[in-house]
């Protein structure tokens, strides 16, 4: 199963470069990355080709992170498209740690979510699709 990593960073110049240097040292190929920061704390969400090497790099670097299984959701590419997914996840009691935009095709968009309960998230999304 594909994993995603939500990594806490100090929100200061060079923090993301230091993380990427650690990943490069272990030959980790990034497939998707996103993030942000406010105040003193930032975060990055990573989807990589090698989950084991990513995990080891984060542990060795002393990073605080959350690792979770990717849950894919396809939505209408319109205002409120992602809201419908988030409302279903929230109603099911699923906490979203982060998400990555993975693509757009015609009038559809796809996101990969990292959540606290992947099975419950899939059940909530599958129930709405039925």
Backbone as CSV, one residue per row, in Angstrom:
resi,resn,N_x,N_y,N_z,CA_x,CA_y,CA_z,C_x,C_y,C_z
1,UNK,0.837,-1.187,0.000,0.000,0.000,0.000,0.880,1.248,0.000
2,UNK,0.443,2.213,-0.719,1.162,3.469,-0.788,0.929,4.269,0.496
3,UNK,1.972,4.894,0.986,1.911,5.659,2.230,2.151,7.134,1.938
4,UNK,1.695,7.978,2.854,2.010,9.397,2.839,2.577,9.753,4.199
5,UNK,3.443,10.744,4.202,4.094,11.191,5.427,3.821,12.680,5.608
6,UNK,3.272,13.049,6.766,3.080,14.447,7.127,4.199,14.773,8.115
7,UNK,5.090,15.663,7.713,6.313,15.928,8.475,6.280,17.350,9.020
8,UNK,6.497,17.478,10.323,6.557,18.798,10.949,7.941,19.395,10.725
9,UNK,7.963,20.671,10.383,9.217,21.393,10.164,9.204,22.699,10.935
10,UNK,10.388,23.173,11.304,10.490,24.544,11.796,10.206,25.450,10.607
11,UNK,9.410,26.482,10.821,9.085,27.402,9.733,10.167,28.467,9.672
12,UNK,11.277,28.097,9.019,12.415,29.011,8.871,13.162,28.650,7.589
13,UNK,13.912,29.587,7.058,14.654,29.315,5.824,15.576,28.099,5.975
14,UNK,15.542,27.226,4.999,16.433,26.070,4.973,15.856,24.791,5.544
15,UNK,14.717,24.852,6.255,14.161,23.635,6.865,13.753,22.601,5.820
16,UNK,13.062,23.039,4.796,12.637,22.114,3.752,13.841,21.586,2.977
17,UNK,14.819,22.437,2.733,16.036,21.992,2.045,16.759,20.924,2.864
18,UNK,16.815,21.092,4.181,17.478,20.094,5.033,16.766,18.747,4.943
19,UNK,15.428,18.767,4.957,14.673,17.524,4.823,14.936,16.882,3.466
20,UNK,14.883,17.672,2.413,15.114,17.132,1.070,16.534,16.600,0.916
21,UNK,17.491,17.221,1.576,18.871,16.734,1.554,18.951,15.356,2.206
22,UNK,18.253,15.181,3.323,18.218,13.889,4.024,17.579,12.818,3.134
23,UNK,16.511,13.175,2.456,15.841,12.222,1.556,16.728,11.892,0.348
24,UNK,17.387,12.891,-0.188,18.284,12.668,-1.334,19.442,11.759,-0.958
25,UNK,19.947,11.930,0.245,21.066,11.105,0.722,20.686,9.625,0.718
26,UNK,19.408,9.344,0.946,18.908,7.959,0.940,18.307,7.573,-0.405
27,UNK,18.504,8.440,-1.416,18.016,8.169,-2.778,16.496,8.024,-2.840
28,UNK,15.770,8.804,-2.022,14.313,8.778,-2.023,13.809,9.628,-3.187
29,UNK,13.008,9.018,-4.050,12.408,9.697,-5.187,11.029,10.199,-4.761
30,UNK,10.858,11.514,-4.736,9.570,12.099,-4.351,8.592,12.008,-5.516
31,UNK,7.390,11.507,-5.238,6.335,11.403,-6.244,5.363,12.579,-6.141
32,UNK,5.183,13.099,-4.934,4.344,14.287,-4.720,4.770,14.928,-3.408
33,UNK,4.666,16.253,-3.352,5.031,16.972,-2.135,4.191,18.251,-2.061
34,UNK,3.767,18.595,-0.873,3.023,19.828,-0.640,3.171,20.203,0.820
35,UNK,2.797,21.399,1.155,2.896,21.784,2.557,2.661,23.261,2.748
36,UNK,3.000,23.727,3.924,2.837,25.130,4.262,3.297,25.387,5.678
37,UNK,3.086,26.594,6.126,3.469,26.938,7.485,2.912,28.297,7.880
38,UNK,2.668,28.424,9.169,2.234,29.691,9.756,2.948,29.816,11.088
39,UNK,3.422,31.002,11.384,4.128,31.189,12.651,5.442,30.436,12.645
40,UNK,5.706,29.712,13.720,6.981,29.004,13.868,6.965,27.578,13.336
41,UNK,5.784,27.066,12.964,5.669,25.658,12.586,5.198,25.521,11.146
42,UNK,5.838,24.612,10.447,5.434,24.280,9.096,5.259,22.785,8.976
43,UNK,4.798,22.360,7.823,4.673,20.931,7.574,4.810,20.676,6.079
44,UNK,5.134,19.452,5.767,5.198,19.017,4.390,4.551,17.640,4.323
45,UNK,3.856,17.385,3.228,3.238,16.085,2.998,3.979,15.451,1.840
46,UNK,4.453,14.236,2.057,5.310,13.561,1.079,4.685,12.243,0.654
47,UNK,4.741,11.996,-0.635,4.441,10.690,-1.206,5.701,10.336,-1.980
48,UNK,6.326,9.206,-1.625,7.621,8.852,-2.206,7.577,7.457,-2.826
49,UNK,8.573,7.165,-3.631,8.656,5.862,-4.296,9.048,4.751,-3.324
50,UNK,9.747,5.086,-2.247,10.245,4.075,-1.303,9.850,4.486,0.116
51,UNK,8.763,3.875,0.619,8.272,4.228,1.954,9.268,3.880,3.047
52,UNK,9.929,2.735,2.929,10.886,2.314,3.963,12.051,3.293,4.063
53,UNK,12.609,3.694,2.926,13.724,4.641,2.936,13.273,6.006,3.460
54,UNK,12.054,6.407,3.122,11.518,7.676,3.619,11.394,7.641,5.134
55,UNK,10.818,6.562,5.644,10.640,6.392,7.088,11.996,6.436,7.809
56,UNK,12.969,5.725,7.273,14.296,5.703,7.899,14.949,7.083,7.885
57,UNK,14.792,7.815,6.777,15.354,9.165,6.701,14.726,10.078,7.740
58,UNK,13.412,9.965,7.920,12.719,10.801,8.896,13.127,10.444,10.320
59,UNK,13.232,9.146,10.601,13.666,8.715,11.934,15.089,9.173,12.209
60,UNK,15.973,8.918,11.255,17.380,9.279,11.435,17.554,10.785,11.592
61,UNK,16.723,11.567,10.879,16.801,13.023,10.971,16.115,13.602,12.195
62,UNK,15.458,12.747,12.996,14.791,13.216,14.206,13.520,14.009,13.942
63,UNK,12.890,13.783,12.801,11.682,14.520,12.449,10.450,13.963,13.165
64,UNK,9.548,14.859,13.535,8.233,14.475,14.024,7.356,14.306,12.798
65,UNK,6.712,13.135,12.676,5.903,12.897,11.481,4.767,11.935,11.787
66,UNK,3.776,11.979,10.901,2.680,11.024,10.935,2.700,10.292,9.606
67,UNK,2.599,8.976,9.671,2.587,8.149,8.473,1.228,7.493,8.347
68,UNK,0.661,7.551,7.162,-0.628,6.918,6.943,-0.772,6.410,5.528
69,UNK,-1.718,5.516,5.381,-2.038,4.958,4.080,-2.756,6.007,3.231
70,UNK,-2.428,6.077,1.954,-3.105,7.009,1.056,-4.524,6.539,0.770
71,UNK,-5.464,7.444,0.898,-6.853,7.179,0.547,-7.177,8.103,-0.622
72,UNK,-7.475,7.524,-1.769,-7.750,8.310,-2.962,-9.222,8.669,-3.053
73,UNK,-9.480,9.883,-3.509,-10.852,10.335,-3.720,-10.898,11.142,-5.001
74,UNK,-11.863,10.819,-5.835,-12.101,11.563,-7.066,-13.307,12.465,-6.827
75,UNK,-13.187,13.717,-7.248,-14.258,14.683,-7.012,-14.596,15.433,-8.297
76,UNK,-15.771,16.026,-8.320,-16.114,16.930,-9.412,-15.182,18.123,-9.335
77,UNK,-14.633,18.537,-10.473,-13.730,19.684,-10.521,-14.563,20.953,-10.656
78,UNK,-15.121,21.365,-9.502,-15.985,22.546,-9.431,-15.950,23.059,-8.002
79,UNK,-16.392,24.271,-7.745,-16.459,24.760,-6.373,-17.282,23.798,-5.504
80,UNK,-16.738,23.421,-4.376,-17.420,22.512,-3.458,-17.154,21.041,-3.725
81,UNK,-16.412,20.718,-4.777,-16.124,19.320,-5.093,-15.402,18.604,-3.958
82,UNK,-14.371,19.207,-3.437,-13.634,18.584,-2.340,-14.427,18.653,-1.036
83,UNK,-15.252,19.661,-0.883,-16.066,19.797,0.319,-16.933,18.564,0.542
84,UNK,-17.489,18.005,-0.521,-18.349,16.823,-0.372,-17.574,15.656,0.233
85,UNK,-16.320,15.491,-0.147,-15.478,14.427,0.417,-15.187,14.720,1.882
86,UNK,-14.806,15.948,2.175,-14.459,16.315,3.548,-15.651,16.194,4.484
87,UNK,-16.838,16.529,4.013,-18.033,16.382,4.849,-18.314,14.919,5.148
88,UNK,-18.151,14.044,4.155,-18.360,12.605,4.384,-17.336,12.058,5.372
89,UNK,-16.084,12.479,5.233,-15.055,12.016,6.165,-15.341,12.526,7.577
90,UNK,-15.699,13.792,7.700,-16.020,14.364,9.007,-17.204,13.687,9.664
91,UNK,-18.254,13.413,8.888,-19.444,12.746,9.434,-19.127,11.339,9.914
92,UNK,-18.113,10.714,9.309,-17.697,9.361,9.715,-16.696,9.395,10.875
93,UNK,-16.355,10.599,11.344,-15.409,10.727,12.453,-13.954,10.527,12.041
94,UNK,-13.666,10.738,10.765,-12.310,10.559,10.242,-11.577,11.901,10.270
95,UNK,-10.391,11.920,10.857,-9.572,13.119,10.914,-8.595,13.118,9.739
96,UNK,-8.538,14.238,9.025,-7.628,14.389,7.888,-6.346,15.066,8.374
97,UNK,-5.213,14.390,8.195,-3.918,14.971,8.545,-3.339,15.790,7.404
98,UNK,-3.707,15.443,6.187,-3.211,16.186,5.037,-3.737,15.588,3.751
99,UNK,-3.511,16.301,2.670,-3.925,15.798,1.363,-2.999,16.342,0.285
100,UNK,-2.927,15.617,-0.799,-2.163,16.032,-1.964,-3.066,15.996,-3.187
101,UNK,-2.991,17.010,-3.994,-3.662,17.011,-5.286,-2.849,16.096,-6.195
102,UNK,-3.512,15.143,-6.846,-2.763,14.197,-7.683,-3.071,14.312,-9.165
103,UNK,-4.137,15.001,-9.540,-4.375,15.177,-10.963,-5.765,15.660,-11.301
104,UNK,-5.896,16.110,-12.535,-7.170,16.603,-13.046,-7.362,16.047,-14.444
105,UNK,-8.540,15.482,-14.697,-8.882,14.929,-15.998,-10.288,15.390,-16.343
106,UNK,-10.388,16.237,-17.357,-11.698,16.738,-17.754,-12.367,17.483,-16.615
107,UNK,-13.521,16.990,-16.207,-14.273,17.653,-15.137,-14.114,16.956,-13.792
108,UNK,-13.045,16.151,-13.632,-12.775,15.413,-12.392,-11.378,15.758,-11.865
109,UNK,-11.226,15.717,-10.548,-9.937,15.924,-9.895,-9.733,14.806,-8.877
110,UNK,-8.483,14.452,-8.630,-8.170,13.377,-7.692,-7.246,13.894,-6.594
111,UNK,-7.545,13.473,-5.362,-6.743,13.826,-4.198,-6.352,12.559,-3.454
112,UNK,-5.179,12.585,-2.818,-4.740,11.501,-1.934,-4.729,12.080,-0.522
113,UNK,-5.542,11.493,0.353,-5.660,11.946,1.742,-4.877,11.031,2.655
114,UNK,-4.295,11.591,3.702,-3.740,10.806,4.794,-4.620,11.112,6.004
115,UNK,-5.176,10.038,6.583,-6.197,10.162,7.619,-5.852,9.274,8.811
116,UNK,-6.613,9.429,9.891,-6.361,8.622,11.086,-6.946,7.219,10.998
117,UNK,-7.884,6.979,10.087,-8.494,5.659,9.956,-8.856,5.422,8.487
118,UNK,-7.947,4.794,7.756,-8.111,4.603,6.308,-9.311,3.713,5.987
119,UNK,-9.540,2.678,6.774,-10.673,1.784,6.504,-12.005,2.515,6.653
120,UNK,-12.134,3.294,7.720,-13.375,4.055,7.941,-13.550,5.123,6.843
121,UNK,-12.437,5.722,6.417,-12.507,6.723,5.352,-12.989,6.099,4.047
122,UNK,-12.436,4.954,3.696,-12.861,4.276,2.470,-14.339,3.868,2.530
123,UNK,-14.761,3.385,3.686,-16.165,2.990,3.850,-17.080,4.196,3.661
124,UNK,-16.710,5.341,4.218,-17.523,6.554,4.084,-17.573,7.013,2.637
125,UNK,-16.435,6.944,1.948,-16.402,7.380,0.554,-17.110,6.387,-0.363
126,UNK,-16.949,5.097,-0.082,-17.616,4.074,-0.885,-19.137,4.126,-0.720
127,UNK,-19.608,4.386,0.504,-21.049,4.463,0.771,-21.683,5.589,-0.026
128,UNK,-20.971,6.712,-0.148,-21.513,7.852,-0.885,-21.498,7.596,-2.390
129,UNK,-20.569,6.756,-2.845,-20.469,6.464,-4.278,-21.500,5.439,-4.721
130,UNK,-22.060,4.684,-3.767,-23.025,3.627,-4.103,-24.403,4.179,-4.388
